[in-house]
């Protein structure tokens, strides 16, 4: 059933937009915090790592590290090599290589060679001006998600701080050599000469066997008018995106001067993810999990959350928090970017608790094999911790490793419990053991199967045409339509589900009360909403003792038949149906739902920061431009301390001592 709400249309951004004026004139717009990469050499990588952990991971705020393309400030200070990060180098090295580009206008793919695309970028850019940029039929050709050249990978590995780089398995003590003991390059060289130390991994995907890893070091080449719709990073991972080259206004191919290239980013905080999701669905009429809508600037202006803006230029590395929605608009003749993702113990918890359940709702492929990452990371860390006498338990990095080990062990326990069978079974189960190769995918939700799954013996075609269902879909009754495939296990589940249904007088638990089938099965003495005096049906609303439940989020509905295996049947929940009817019964209080999500996010953020009690060293750098505090209509204003001048500080961080008051001075613009 298609949603009955209006959907916001795509509206391009003018090539003559004045970004500083836009930020200064919009109360809820603010520049992304920025620091120069030279400060990493000055203050040490460990201090920078602590800053990233507090600012990006815990607080969930984006961060820009600029200047990676600047001239070397001192001998041994590595920066991007302009001889290989260039349009000329790409044309010479990949003269005949064909890539798949995306026509954003027609939503189709087309094959073209890299030199052909680069040569025609000025023409694709010059078609746009202040008068015709809204015309819907002009070409927007984006060369995205292409493999990163090995030469680029090797050079970036020498430039980017080790803990931030792609597939980094161990962080060496050489990162903590003090602020004045040499450049990042010299410290990296010292690290390369040491043995594998007892340190946590910068990217836990590196703990997987090579055959199980997802290649996510990708390049993006775009021209004026190409874009990436609003989305969150895959599986709640941390995103890194660096612009390695862009057009600079010089003449190319005798076709006149190029236009300087840059990318305009609109970003949000991790804590606002539920507010953003609800705003996207209830106000804009789109689901941010589908990743198909580029929001208008006016939509960002009226949003009930803070939007962080940055114009990314060559040498800018943008750090993207987990589950923080963002979108990108390319400007000028040419922009070249390299992006990758990192998985940590913190992001894995977010993946299991939030990202994966939402991805299963829209049948989105799980590319990162999160459960397998947890298992192999535990195995790797166990090997490090088993060294016994070599371990100094008071060492700072050993403490970090132990902290991550505890988090991973808790997640692993959660996985085993979620996939365990009841111990009161009266029949012997027929179990087939299959060697784990991480290649089994749920036929319905497209998630990666880790430990246990069910398969239909009657729906097998050839070797690659099986019908396998993960435990989550099995519980949700997303299964094959072949009734002969019902196993004794599933029959017992069927009986238990029918017993619960018999005690409940209403069948729309999911849409009306945000209750999943698993929520009812996990509680032995489950009570329905009517028994809990919170039913919202028409009859119960007339009962003065009832406190009718109000849905906390908008569900637009998705036709999963277009993606899931055609043999699938949704028995308990029809995901095509929306909950708009229930929202109307509750009064459709959109502002109230947004405010509730905002309050929950702020409370959770305060608790998280208080729990970790992280303090940063005072690092003297410049301040970031900020916008004035304001209160949006229907929403609470974000409170900021007045003790920090014009720099907004999360009030939750006032729990720390005075050392934090200078933390934001670490950021430069």
FILUM-101810 format. One record per residue (C-alpha): residue number from 1; x, z, y. Coordinates in pm, 1 decimal. Layout:
seq_u_w_v
NUM_X_Z_Y
...
END
This chain:
seq_u_w_v
1_0.0_0.0_0.0
2_168.3_-107.9_324.2
3_194.9_142.8_603.0
4_-75.6_135.7_868.2
5_155.9_253.2_1143.1
6_296.0_6.4_1399.0
7_656.9_-94.1_1342.6
8_914.2_-117.6_1619.7
9_1051.8_-468.9_1664.9
10_1415.3_-576.2_1678.6
11_1536.9_-607.1_2036.8
12_1890.9_-735.2_2104.2
13_2128.5_-579.1_2354.7
14_2220.4_-776.0_2665.4
15_2580.3_-906.3_2674.5
16_2601.7_-770.7_3030.0
17_2496.0_-415.4_2951.6
18_2660.7_-147.2_3165.3
19_2748.0_121.8_2913.6
20_2875.5_391.3_3156.0
21_2561.0_353.5_3366.6
22_2346.6_373.0_3051.4
23_2505.5_699.0_2936.5
24_2502.7_858.3_3280.2
25_2137.6_771.9_3342.3
26_2003.6_887.6_3004.0
27_1965.5_1266.3_2963.9
28_1999.2_1274.3_2584.3
29_2298.4_1035.0_2571.8
30_2648.0_1175.2_2550.7
31_2991.2_1028.2_2488.0
32_3150.5_1090.1_2149.8
33_3436.4_1340.9_2170.2
34_3770.2_1158.5_2184.4
35_4133.3_1256.7_2129.4
36_4452.0_1046.2_2150.1
37_4641.0_993.4_1825.4
38_4960.4_1106.8_2001.3
39_4820.8_1459.8_1993.1
40_4841.6_1454.2_1612.8
41_5218.1_1404.7_1639.5
42_5240.3_1680.7_1898.2
43_5031.8_1949.0_1729.5
44_5067.8_1872.4_1359.8
45_4845.5_1715.3_1098.3
46_4726.0_2050.2_963.7
47_4580.5_2145.3_1301.8
48_4413.7_1806.3_1318.5
49_4277.0_1851.6_965.7
50_4124.8_2185.3_1063.9
51_3968.4_2026.2_1369.2
52_3814.2_1747.1_1161.3
53_3678.8_1998.6_910.5
54_3514.3_2209.1_1180.6
55_3397.6_1933.5_1414.6
56_3302.3_1652.9_1173.8
57_3219.5_1828.7_844.8
58_3078.3_2168.3_947.2
59_2932.3_2090.1_1289.1
60_2845.6_1735.7_1182.1
61_2960.1_1569.6_1505.8
62_3130.0_1227.7_1536.1
63_3486.8_1206.6_1660.7
64_3701.9_922.9_1797.8
65_4080.0_913.8_1759.5
66_4212.4_649.9_1997.5
67_4542.0_476.9_2063.2
68_4644.8_353.2_1718.4
69_4723.2_12.9_1870.0
70_4935.9_148.1_2157.5
71_5306.7_85.1_2181.8
72_5527.4_328.0_1994.1
73_5576.7_628.0_2215.3
74_5885.2_744.8_2029.1
75_6109.9_626.3_1752.9
76_5934.7_662.5_1417.2
77_5584.6_695.3_1563.4
78_5383.5_439.4_1366.8
79_5106.4_231.0_1518.8
80_4916.0_-77.6_1403.9
81_5134.2_-380.6_1336.4
82_4997.6_-651.1_1566.0
83_5173.7_-924.2_1369.3
84_4945.3_-879.9_1066.8
85_4636.4_-733.5_1232.9
86_4559.4_-1059.6_1406.5
87_4331.0_-1358.8_1390.5
88_4633.3_-1589.1_1350.8
89_4762.4_-1399.1_1047.1
90_4422.9_-1418.3_875.5
91_4399.1_-1794.0_930.8
92_4746.5_-1851.9_789.1
93_4712.5_-1622.0_487.8
94_4359.1_-1721.3_382.5
95_4336.2_-2089.1_468.4
96_4114.9_-2178.0_173.7
97_3957.1_-1845.5_86.1
98_3577.3_-1855.4_81.8
99_3375.3_-1547.8_172.6
100_3004.6_-1469.3_183.2
101_2882.0_-1424.1_539.5
102_2545.0_-1285.4_638.5
103_2306.7_-1474.1_865.8
104_2133.4_-1180.8_1032.1
105_1870.2_-1407.1_1185.7
106_1740.0_-1557.6_862.1
107_1844.2_-1264.9_635.5
108_2032.8_-1506.8_409.4
109_2390.4_-1543.1_284.4
110_2613.1_-1844.7_335.5
111_2952.4_-1943.3_201.5
112_3229.3_-2028.8_447.8
113_3605.4_-2008.5_474.0
114_3769.5_-1746.6_692.9
115_3952.3_-2004.5_915.2
116_3626.8_-2194.8_971.3
117_3446.5_-1878.2_1076.7
118_3727.5_-1761.7_1305.3
119_3750.2_-2103.9_1470.4
120_3378.9_-2110.6_1551.3
121_3347.1_-1753.3_1678.8
122_3386.1_-1859.6_2046.3
123_3096.4_-2102.4_2004.6
124_2881.1_-1837.9_1835.5
125_2957.5_-1598.6_2120.7
126_2916.2_-1836.5_2414.6
127_2559.7_-1919.2_2310.9
128_2447.7_-1581.7_2446.5
129_2387.1_-1499.2_2811.9
130_2173.1_-1263.2_3017.5
131_1876.6_-1501.2_3002.3
132_1855.5_-1605.8_2637.2
133_1992.3_-1307.0_2443.8
134_1641.2_-1220.9_2320.6
135_1573.0_-1562.1_2166.9
136_1497.4_-1495.4_1798.7
137_1622.2_-1816.1_1635.2
138_1986.6_-1829.5_1741.6
139_2254.7_-1770.6_1480.5
140_2409.9_-1429.8_1423.6
141_2675.9_-1477.1_1153.7
142_2844.7_-1156.6_1036.6
143_3141.0_-1156.3_796.1
144_3092.9_-811.8_645.6
145_3191.0_-615.4_335.4
146_3489.0_-838.8_255.2
147_3789.2_-707.3_63.7
148_4066.1_-562.1_275.8
149_4397.2_-756.7_248.7
150_4668.6_-564.1_67.7
151_4899.8_-596.1_368.3
152_4640.3_-430.6_588.8
153_4587.9_-153.3_334.2
154_4960.3_-81.6_312.4
155_5007.3_-74.4_689.6
156_4705.0_148.3_746.5
157_4834.0_388.6_482.0
158_5144.2_438.4_696.2
159_4944.0_489.5_1015.9
160_4635.3_695.3_926.7
161_4682.3_1072.3_866.1
162_4704.6_1120.3_486.9
163_4400.1_1344.5_442.6
164_4180.7_1080.4_610.0
165_4296.9_780.3_414.7
166_4134.7_595.8_127.5
167_4175.6_735.0_-228.1
168_4422.1_1008.0_-130.4
169_4466.3_1237.0_-431.2
170_4696.3_1506.3_-293.4
171_4778.5_1640.7_51.2
172_5139.6_1748.3_77.4
173_5284.9_2049.7_249.1
174_5486.2_1808.9_463.7
175_5175.9_1777.0_679.1
176_5232.8_2131.7_796.7
177_5580.4_2104.1_942.7
178_5488.1_2237.8_1282.5
179_5392.1_2068.4_1602.8
180_5739.3_1977.8_1718.6
181_5920.8_1882.7_1398.0
182_5873.3_1508.7_1412.5
183_5616.6_1232.6_1417.5
184_5337.5_1168.7_1171.8
185_5551.1_894.3_1019.6
186_5849.1_1123.0_958.1
187_5630.1_1391.1_804.8
188_5469.4_1131.5_579.1
189_5814.1_1015.8_466.2
190_5907.1_1373.6_382.8
191_5587.4_1406.4_182.4
192_5657.2_1087.6_-13.6
193_5985.1_1238.0_-131.9
194_5821.4_1550.5_-277.1
195_5657.5_1592.0_-612.7
196_5283.9_1620.8_-656.7
197_5205.9_1951.7_-490.2
198_4926.7_2197.9_-550.9
199_4685.1_2064.1_-293.0
200_4326.7_1947.7_-284.0
201_4252.5_1577.1_-270.2
202_4164.3_1403.1_53.9
203_3923.5_1175.3_-133.4
204_3783.7_1305.5_-462.0
205_3703.1_954.6_-579.9
206_4077.4_928.4_-643.4
207_4027.4_1174.0_-932.8
208_3820.5_915.2_-1120.1
209_3990.7_678.8_-1364.5
210_4064.2_351.4_-1179.2
211_3798.8_160.7_-1374.6
212_3527.3_398.9_-1249.9
213_3613.2_391.6_-880.4
214_3401.4_208.4_-626.1
215_3599.2_-23.0_-401.4
216_3486.4_68.4_-51.1
217_3783.1_-27.1_168.1
218_3612.7_-315.5_346.3
219_3664.0_-541.5_648.0
220_3407.1_-646.1_906.3
221_3450.0_-941.5_1141.7
222_3176.1_-1007.3_1395.8
223_3093.0_-1176.0_1724.8
224_2860.7_-1100.3_2014.9
225_2513.7_-1021.3_1884.9
226_2602.6_-922.9_1527.9
227_2511.6_-571.9_1425.3
228_2474.5_-309.7_1154.6
229_2126.4_-149.2_1135.5
230_2083.1_225.7_1160.7
231_2190.9_394.3_839.0
232_2370.8_689.4_683.7
233_2694.4_662.9_488.3
234_2653.2_603.6_115.6
235_2599.9_919.0_-93.1
236_2651.8_1151.2_206.5
237_3021.0_1059.9_219.7
238_3247.0_1083.1_523.8
239_3294.5_752.4_704.6
240_3610.2_618.8_868.8
241_3605.2_300.7_1078.3
242_3900.6_164.5_1275.9
243_3902.2_-144.9_1495.6
244_4230.3_-316.9_1414.7
245_4197.0_-623.6_1641.0
246_3963.2_-785.7_1890.8
247_3957.8_-1078.6_2130.1
248_4132.7_-999.7_2457.2
249_4009.3_-1270.3_2694.7
250_4285.3_-1521.1_2622.4
251_4230.6_-1892.1_2552.0
252_4174.2_-2000.9_2190.1
253_4154.8_-2350.7_2041.4
254_4145.4_-2504.9_2388.7
255_3781.6_-2399.3_2427.1
256_3816.7_-2172.9_2726.6
257_3877.9_-1804.4_2754.4
258_3744.8_-1563.7_2496.8
259_3541.3_-1257.3_2585.3
260_3695.6_-913.1_2525.2
261_3572.6_-766.8_2198.2
262_3433.8_-418.2_2138.9
263_3162.0_-243.9_1937.3
264_2887.0_-24.4_2077.3
265_2797.9_270.5_1853.6
266_2487.7_491.0_1867.8
267_2546.2_803.8_1658.3
268_2370.0_1129.6_1570.0
269_2458.9_1473.3_1433.5
270_2435.4_1572.1_1069.0
271_2205.4_1863.8_1148.8
272_1950.7_1626.3_1304.5
273_1919.1_1411.1_991.4
274_1565.7_1529.8_909.5
275_1455.2_1488.0_1270.3
276_1605.3_1138.3_1277.7
277_1438.9_1042.0_949.8
278_1098.8_1168.1_1062.8
279_1134.7_997.0_1402.7
280_1224.3_669.1_1232.8
281_918.5_680.7_1007.6
282_653.7_840.0_1227.4
283_744.5_678.0_1560.7
284_935.4_358.8_1480.8
285_751.3_280.3_1156.3
286_1069.7_222.4_953.2
287_1246.0_414.7_677.5
288_1609.0_479.4_762.7
289_1693.7_488.1_390.6
290_1606.5_116.9_367.9
291_1869.2_31.0_633.3
292_1678.2_-264.2_775.3
293_1606.5_-170.1_1137.2
294_1832.6_-185.9_1442.7
295_1667.1_48.5_1691.8
296_1607.5_-56.7_2050.0
297_1792.7_122.9_2327.0
298_1457.4_247.9_2454.1
299_1393.7_404.9_2113.4
300_1721.1_596.9_2140.7
301_1633.4_701.3_2496.2
302_1302.4_859.5_2396.6
303_1436.8_1019.4_2077.7
304_1395.6_1399.5_2049.2
305_1760.2_1447.0_1952.7
306_2096.3_1391.2_2115.2
307_2253.3_1046.7_2077.8
308_2630.3_1004.7_2093.5
309_2760.8_678.3_2235.7
310_3103.4_519.3_2209.6
311_3236.0_173.5_2286.8
312_3493.9_117.6_2014.9
313_3797.2_-86.2_2118.4
314_4112.1_-190.0_1927.8
315_4298.2_114.9_1799.7
316_3992.0_342.4_1794.6
317_3930.5_530.1_1468.5
318_3575.1_665.5_1443.5
319_3503.9_955.9_1207.8
320_3141.7_960.5_1089.2
321_2984.0_1288.5_968.4
322_2793.3_1299.6_638.0
323_2424.8_1202.6_658.5
324_2458.6_1130.7_1032.2
325_2260.6_817.8_1118.4
326_2434.5_553.0_1329.6
327_2413.6_185.7_1419.8
328_2669.3_-61.7_1557.7
329_2642.0_-359.5_1795.0
330_2936.8_-600.0_1823.7
331_3033.8_-741.1_2163.3
332_3264.6_-1017.2_2280.0
333_3413.1_-1311.5_2094.5
334_3568.3_-1124.5_1802.7
335_3594.3_-777.2_1656.1
336_3787.4_-689.6_1339.2
337_3733.2_-353.1_1174.8
338_3838.2_-179.1_854.4
339_3613.6_90.9_709.6
340_3622.9_322.1_409.5
341_3451.7_636.9_283.3
342_3579.2_968.4_151.8
343_3413.9_1207.0_-89.8
344_3481.2_1581.2_-68.2
345_3335.9_1893.6_-226.9
346_3112.9_1941.7_78.6
347_2978.2_1585.6_72.0
348_2911.2_1603.3_-302.6
349_2675.0_1896.4_-250.5
350_2490.2_1699.9_17.2
351_2477.2_1403.3_-218.1
352_2321.0_1597.9_-506.8
353_2079.6_1793.4_-288.3
354_1968.7_1527.3_-40.6
355_2121.2_1179.7_-51.5
356_2067.1_1096.2_-419.0
357_1703.7_1216.2_-437.3
358_1622.3_1000.6_-133.4
359_1810.1_703.9_-278.5
360_1613.8_733.7_-602.9
361_1289.9_714.0_-405.6
362_1380.8_363.0_-285.0
363_1567.7_260.4_-604.2
364_1902.3_222.7_-430.3
365_2213.4_172.2_-643.7
366_2435.0_478.8_-674.5
367_2775.9_321.3_-630.2
368_2993.6_631.7_-610.9
369_2919.0_797.5_-950.3
370_2891.6_1141.3_-790.8
371_2839.8_1345.4_-1108.4
372_3141.0_1183.8_-1270.8
373_3346.9_1257.1_-959.5
374_3256.2_1625.0_-990.0
375_3360.0_1635.0_-1357.0
376_3693.7_1456.0_-1312.0
377_3775.1_1649.9_-993.8
378_3724.4_1976.4_-1181.6
379_3950.2_1847.2_-1456.3
380_4218.2_1753.2_-1202.7
381_4199.0_2084.6_-1017.8
382_4203.2_2279.5_-1344.4
383_4529.1_2109.5_-1431.9
384_4679.9_2206.6_-1097.1
385_4565.1_2568.4_-1117.6
386_4690.7_2605.6_-1475.2
387_5050.6_2595.1_-1357.8
388_5047.1_2974.4_-1344.6
389_5372.1_3106.4_-1200.7
390_5407.4_2811.7_-964.9
391_5098.7_2920.6_-770.3
392_5127.7_3135.0_-460.8
393_4771.6_3262.2_-425.3
394_4830.5_3354.8_-60.7
395_4926.6_3002.0_34.8
396_4678.0_2845.0_276.7
397_4639.2_2522.9_81.1
398_4596.4_2704.5_-250.6
399_4311.2_2896.3_-89.8
400_4152.9_2567.9_16.3
401_4196.8_2428.4_-334.4
402_4034.5_2737.4_-488.0
403_3747.2_2713.8_-242.5
404_3685.1_2351.8_-339.4
405_3715.7_2439.8_-709.0
406_3440.5_2700.5_-673.7
407_3214.7_2451.0_-497.3
408_3273.9_2187.1_-763.4
409_3217.5_2434.8_-1045.6
410_2885.8_2537.9_-892.0
411_2779.5_2173.1_-864.1
412_2885.2_2104.9_-1222.8
413_2677.8_2401.1_-1341.8
414_2383.9_2263.3_-1145.8
415_2422.0_1926.4_-1321.1
416_2436.2_2078.5_-1670.6
417_2130.2_2293.6_-1610.7
418_1932.7_2002.8_-1467.5
419_2006.4_1792.3_-1776.9
420_1957.0_2062.7_-2039.6
421_1669.3_2074.6_-2287.4
422_1455.9_2379.8_-2351.6
423_1589.1_2602.7_-2630.3
424_1242.6_2664.4_-2777.4
425_1212.8_2324.5_-2941.3
426_1070.9_2340.5_-3291.4
427_1186.2_1996.3_-3399.6
428_1531.2_1855.1_-3449.9
429_1611.3_1597.8_-3184.7
430_1764.6_1263.3_-3271.4
431_2060.4_1229.0_-3037.1
432_2294.1_932.7_-3018.9
433_2637.0_995.3_-2873.7
434_2769.0_716.6_-2651.7
435_3128.5_720.4_-2520.4
436_3123.2_774.9_-2146.1
437_3232.7_472.9_-1944.4
438_3019.2_534.7_-1630.3
439_2847.6_196.1_-1666.3
440_2499.9_310.5_-1772.9
441_2245.8_281.6_-1491.8
442_1889.1_407.5_-1483.0
443_1658.1_109.2_-1524.3
444_1414.7_251.4_-1272.1
445_1593.7_429.1_-986.8
446_1938.1_260.8_-1026.3
447_2123.3_594.8_-1032.7
448_2437.7_637.2_-1240.0
449_2384.8_816.7_-1572.8
450_2640.2_1090.8_-1637.7
451_2555.0_1313.3_-1933.7
452_2207.2_1263.5_-2080.8
453_1946.8_992.3_-2063.8
454_1665.5_844.9_-2269.4
455_1638.9_491.2_-2397.6
456_1343.3_294.6_-2528.8
457_1414.5_155.8_-2879.3
458_1133.7_-100.2_-2845.7
459_1247.0_-254.0_-2515.7
460_1590.2_-375.0_-2621.4
461_1672.4_-740.3_-2570.0
462_2038.2_-832.7_-2588.3
463_2321.3_-583.2_-2549.2
464_2283.3_-570.8_-2170.3
465_1903.1_-566.1_-2168.8
466_1820.4_-206.6_-2259.3
467_1572.6_24.3_-2091.6
468_1752.6_348.1_-2005.0
469_1599.8_626.5_-1798.4
470_1782.3_914.2_-1630.3
471_1653.4_1269.1_-1671.7
472_1515.7_1280.1_-1316.8
473_1299.7_971.6_-1370.1
474_1195.0_1099.4_-1711.7
475_1055.7_1413.1_-1553.7
476_887.5_1205.4_-1281.6
477_724.6_995.5_-1557.2
478_890.0_676.8_-1431.1
479_915.9_507.9_-1768.7
480_850.5_200.6_-1976.7
481_491.5_96.1_-2035.1
482_549.7_69.4_-2412.0
483_358.9_366.5_-2555.8
484_537.9_329.7_-2889.7
485_861.7_445.2_-2724.7
486_736.0_800.9_-2672.6
487_980.0_1038.2_-2836.5
488_890.8_1390.2_-2952.4
489_1071.3_1527.0_-2646.5
490_864.9_1323.1_-2412.7
491_545.7_1418.0_-2590.4
492_619.1_1784.3_-2536.0
493_683.5_1716.7_-2169.7
494_359.0_1524.1_-2156.5
495_163.8_1820.9_-2291.7
496_326.9_2059.8_-2046.1
497_249.7_1827.7_-1755.1
498_-112.8_1800.2_-1862.4
499_-143.3_2179.2_-1878.2
500_-19.7_2209.1_-1521.2
501_-255.1_1933.8_-1412.0
502_-545.5_2115.1_-1573.1
503_-484.4_2421.1_-1358.6
504_-473.2_2217.6_-1038.6
505_-784.2_2072.3_-879.0
506_-605.3_1802.0_-684.8
507_-370.6_1525.5_-800.7
508_-188.1_1439.6_-477.3
509_69.7_1717.3_-482.6
510_348.2_1487.3_-369.5
511_182.7_1322.9_-70.1
512_-35.1_1612.2_42.9
513_197.4_1907.0_-21.7
514_549.6_1758.4_-56.5
515_566.8_1894.4_-414.3
516_757.8_1699.5_-678.6
517_669.2_1722.6_-1049.3
518_1002.2_1891.2_-1115.5
519_908.2_2169.6_-873.0
520_608.1_2257.9_-1088.2
521_790.5_2231.8_-1420.7
522_1072.0_2461.9_-1312.2
523_827.5_2748.7_-1251.7
524_683.1_2907.4_-1565.4
525_380.0_3056.2_-1391.1
526_319.4_2786.1_-1138.4
527_24.0_2819.0_-900.6
528_-150.1_2527.5_-735.4
529_-203.3_2509.1_-355.9
530_-565.1_2620.3_-391.9
531_-464.0_2938.2_-570.9
532_-200.6_2997.4_-302.5
533_-469.1_2963.5_-35.4
534_-301.9_2667.5_135.7
535_-500.6_2370.5_9.0
536_-587.9_2107.2_268.7
537_-869.8_1917.2_96.8
538_-1205.7_1888.3_274.2
539_-1376.2_2155.9_63.1
540_-1098.0_2408.7_108.3
541_-1079.0_2348.0_482.8
542_-1428.4_2494.3_506.8
543_-1304.0_2813.1_342.1
544_-1204.7_3058.4_620.9
545_-952.7_3227.8_390.9
546_-749.3_2908.6_352.1
547_-441.2_2823.8_557.1
548_-431.0_2443.9_509.8
549_-85.2_2302.9_445.8
550_44.1_2046.4_695.6
551_277.7_1776.9_554.5
552_627.2_1820.7_692.9
553_728.6_1454.9_687.8
554_593.2_1102.3_699.8
555_599.0_890.6_382.8
556_555.6_519.5_449.7
557_547.6_413.0_85.3
558_777.9_169.7_-96.4
559_695.1_-104.8_-340.8
560_957.8_-16.8_-600.0
561_836.5_-296.2_-829.3
562_1054.9_-536.2_-629.9
563_1369.2_-345.6_-730.5
564_1305.9_-141.2_-1043.8
565_1303.9_-288.0_-1392.3
566_974.9_-484.1_-1429.1
567_899.1_-285.8_-1746.0
568_872.1_34.1_-1539.0
569_550.7_225.6_-1479.2
570_502.7_506.3_-1224.1
571_279.8_753.1_-1409.0
572_270.5_1061.4_-1187.1
573_350.5_927.0_-840.2
574_271.2_583.3_-701.2
575_548.2_541.3_-446.8
576_366.7_250.0_-284.2
577_115.3_491.7_-135.7
578_181.1_654.6_200.5
579_67.7_999.7_312.4
580_-80.1_881.1_641.8
581_-430.0_983.3_532.8
582_-311.1_1340.0_477.0
583_-130.4_1341.4_810.0
584_-451.3_1242.6_984.9
585_-633.1_1528.7_814.2
586_-369.8_1766.1_947.1
587_-400.3_1624.0_1298.6
588_-90.1_1400.2_1276.7
589_115.2_1639.3_1489.5
590_425.1_1422.5_1516.4
591_590.7_1635.0_1784.7
592_525.5_1951.5_1585.9
593_693.9_1808.7_1276.2
594_994.5_1697.2_1478.9
595_1027.5_2037.2_1644.0
596_1006.0_2210.7_1306.1
597_1286.5_1995.3_1165.2
598_1492.6_2058.7_1477.3
599_1453.5_2437.2_1452.0
600_1545.0_2430.7_1082.6
601_1853.5_2220.8_1157.7
602_1974.0_2453.5_1432.5
603_1921.1_2763.9_1217.8
604_2103.7_2607.8_922.8
605_2391.8_2501.7_1146.1
606_2429.4_2854.4_1285.6
607_2432.6_3006.9_937.8
608_2688.0_2754.7_812.1
609_2932.2_2812.6_1095.8
610_2895.4_3189.2_1074.5
611_2958.3_3176.2_699.5
612_3285.9_2985.7_735.7
613_3411.8_3173.6_1045.0
614_3666.3_2904.1_1124.5
615_3884.3_2938.7_1432.8
616_4101.1_2666.6_1583.7
617_4432.0_2690.3_1760.5
618_4428.7_2626.7_2131.6
619_4537.9_2267.5_2179.9
620_4570.7_2154.2_2542.9
621_4412.6_1813.6_2586.2
622_4159.3_1653.3_2815.6
623_3784.8_1712.7_2830.6
624_3510.0_1474.0_2732.5
625_3250.2_1342.1_2980.6
626_2915.7_1505.3_2923.8
627_2560.9_1457.0_3036.5
628_2348.2_1719.0_3206.9
629_2130.7_1949.0_3005.7
630_1768.7_1841.2_3000.4
631_1445.4_1915.5_2818.9
632_1259.2_1631.6_2655.5
633_881.6_1618.2_2658.6
634_739.8_1806.2_2361.4
635_1080.4_1921.9_2237.9
636_1296.0_2225.0_2294.2
637_1609.4_2169.4_2495.2
638_1940.1_2234.1_2326.5
639_2087.9_2551.6_2467.1
640_2442.0_2537.0_2598.8
641_2666.5_2815.1_2716.2
642_2744.0_2826.7_3086.2
643_3085.5_2977.8_3026.4
644_3247.7_2643.4_2953.8
645_3190.5_2451.1_3273.1
646_3026.8_2115.9_3212.2
647_3125.3_2096.2_2844.9
648_2826.5_2158.7_2613.0
649_2904.6_2408.1_2339.7
650_2684.8_2487.5_2042.6
651_2558.2_2845.0_2101.1
652_2616.5_2918.2_1731.8
653_2987.8_2897.6_1797.5
654_2971.3_3191.8_2036.1
655_3017.0_3406.8_1723.3
656_3383.8_3312.8_1733.4
657_3638.8_3480.2_1953.8
658_3775.0_3338.0_2277.2
659_4005.1_3095.8_2100.1
660_3713.7_2858.9_2051.1
661_3643.5_2838.1_2421.9
662_3934.5_2600.0_2453.8
663_3859.9_2400.1_2140.0
664_3679.7_2118.3_2315.9
665_3976.5_2089.2_2550.6
666_4141.3_1935.0_2246.8
667_3927.4_1627.0_2301.7
668_4034.2_1359.0_2543.6
669_3840.8_1059.8_2673.5
END
